[in-house]
C-alpha cells in the first residue's frame, strides 16, 4: 500500500483550501480561511499568498483587455 509523502499531502491541502476560498467573494476569504486554517497559520499564510497572486494576475489581465 503506498501513501503520499507529507509534501504531497501538504500540497493537496493547500490546493483544496485555495480552491474552496476561490468559490467565495474576495471579501469573504478571511472568514473562510479562519475556518479552514484555524489550527495551521502556515497553511493560511501560503493560501493568502496564492490568493493575492491570483487576484493580482486577474487585475493585470483585466487591464490588458481594457487597453
C-alpha positions in Angstrom: 0.0 0.0 0.0 1.5 3.3 -1.0 0.9 6.6 0.8 1.5 10.1 -0.4 4.5 11.9 1.0 4.0 14.6 3.6 4.9 17.2 1.0 2.3 15.8 -1.4 -0.3 15.8 1.3 0.5 19.4 2.2 0.3 20.4 -1.5 -3.1 18.7 -1.8 -4.3 20.6 1.3 -3.1 23.9 0.1 -4.8 23.3 -3.3 -8.0 22.3 -1.7 -8.2 25.3 0.7 -7.2 27.7 -2.2 -9.9 26.4 -4.5 -12.5 26.5 -1.7 -11.6 30.1 -1.0 -11.9 31.0 -4.7 -15.5 29.8 -4.6 -16.3 32.8 -2.4 -16.1 36.6 -3.0 -12.7 38.1 -2.1 -14.3 39.9 0.9 -15.1 36.6 2.5 -11.7 35.0 2.2 -10.6 36.0 5.7 -13.6 34.3 7.3 -13.2 31.2 5.1 -9.5 30.9 6.0 -10.4 31.4 9.7 -12.5 28.3 9.4 -10.3 26.2 7.2 -6.9 27.1 8.6 -7.7 27.7 12.3 -5.0 25.4 13.6 -2.5 26.0 10.8 -1.1 29.5 10.4 1.5 28.4 7.9 -1.2 26.9 5.7 -3.2 30.2 6.0 -0.1 32.2 5.0 0.6 30.1 1.9 -3.0 30.2 0.8 -3.3 34.0 1.4 -0.2 34.5 -0.7 -1.6 32.4 -3.5 -4.9 34.3 -3.4 -3.1 37.6 -3.5 -1.1 36.5 -6.5 -4.2 35.1 -8.2 -6.1 38.4 -7.7 -3.1 40.5 -8.9 -2.9 38.4 -12.1 -6.6 38.8 -12.6 -6.3 42.6 -12.3 -3.4 42.6 -14.8 -5.4 40.5 -17.3 -8.4 42.8 -16.9 -6.2 45.9 -17.5 -4.7 44.3 -20.6 -8.2 43.6 -22.0 -9.3 47.1 -21.3 -6.3 48.6 -23.3 
